[in-house]
Amino acid sequence: MTERELKRLLNANAIKRIQLHYAVMAQGYMIIVDGNPPETSKRETREFKTLDTAAKFMFKIRVPDFAVKLNTNAS
């Protein structure tokens, strides 16, 4: 899903859970929306270098509440 699609889902209150995950391979962070990561316009997974940039993106698209998951191996 692209940023535009994500905004539409947010406006329709169709999203159950949004998390920020630490992506070990990318050495950065990715947003997970109901189990799926948002994509860029080139259909690549959207990644962020720092937690701060990921949080700024969340505020930009007006996400009211999200969780940060640093260890993705633990349930």
VMD Tcl script that draws the C-alpha trace (Angstrom):
set ca {
  {0.00 0.00 0.00}
  {1.23 3.48 -0.84}
  {1.08 6.56 1.40}
  {-2.09 7.68 -0.37}
  {-3.80 4.32 0.24}
  {-2.65 4.39 3.86}
  {-4.22 7.82 4.35}
  {-7.50 6.59 2.86}
  {-7.56 3.63 5.24}
  {-6.81 5.91 8.19}
  {-9.63 8.28 7.21}
  {-12.03 5.33 6.94}
  {-10.91 3.99 10.35}
  {-10.12 0.70 8.61}
  {-6.77 0.06 10.33}
  {-6.55 -2.06 13.45}
  {-2.86 -1.78 14.39}
  {0.20 0.21 13.35}
  {3.66 -0.66 14.63}
  {7.19 0.56 14.01}
  {9.58 -2.38 13.73}
  {13.34 -2.31 13.85}
  {14.48 -3.84 10.56}
  {17.78 -5.61 11.23}
  {18.70 -6.14 7.58}
  {18.00 -2.51 6.65}
  {19.50 -1.22 9.91}
  {16.56 1.09 10.25}
  {12.83 1.07 10.89}
  {9.76 0.03 8.96}
  {6.10 0.69 9.56}
  {3.81 -2.32 9.72}
  {0.11 -1.65 9.12}
  {-2.11 -4.61 9.96}
  {0.76 -6.94 9.08}
  {1.86 -5.23 5.85}
  {4.53 -2.57 5.24}
  {3.67 0.57 3.23}
  {5.45 0.97 -0.10}
  {7.04 3.77 -2.05}
  {5.68 4.83 -5.44}
  {8.17 2.33 -6.96}
  {6.52 -0.48 -4.92}
  {9.54 -0.89 -2.63}
  {9.10 -1.28 1.13}
  {9.24 2.11 2.85}
  {12.16 2.19 5.29}
  {13.41 4.87 7.67}
  {16.98 5.33 8.94}
  {15.99 6.53 12.40}
  {13.10 6.12 14.80}
  {12.70 9.90 14.74}
  {12.12 10.01 10.97}
  {9.63 7.16 11.17}
  {7.74 8.95 13.95}
  {7.71 12.21 11.96}
  {6.18 10.32 9.03}
  {3.51 8.90 11.35}
  {2.68 12.38 12.63}
  {2.62 13.69 9.03}
  {-0.06 11.21 8.00}
  {-1.89 11.87 11.28}
  {-1.56 8.51 12.99}
  {-2.97 9.07 16.48}
  {-1.39 6.05 18.17}
  {1.27 3.49 17.31}
  {3.55 0.97 19.02}
  {7.31 0.57 18.66}
  {8.62 -2.99 18.54}
  {12.41 -3.16 18.81}
  {12.79 -6.94 19.12}
  {10.85 -8.59 16.32}
  {11.75 -12.13 17.50}
  {9.72 -11.88 20.71}
  {5.94 -12.19 20.51}
}
mol new
graphics top color blue
foreach p $ca { graphics top sphere $p radius 0.5 }
foreach p [lrange $ca 0 end-1] q [lrange $ca 1 end] { graphics top cylinder $p $q radius 0.2 }
display resetview
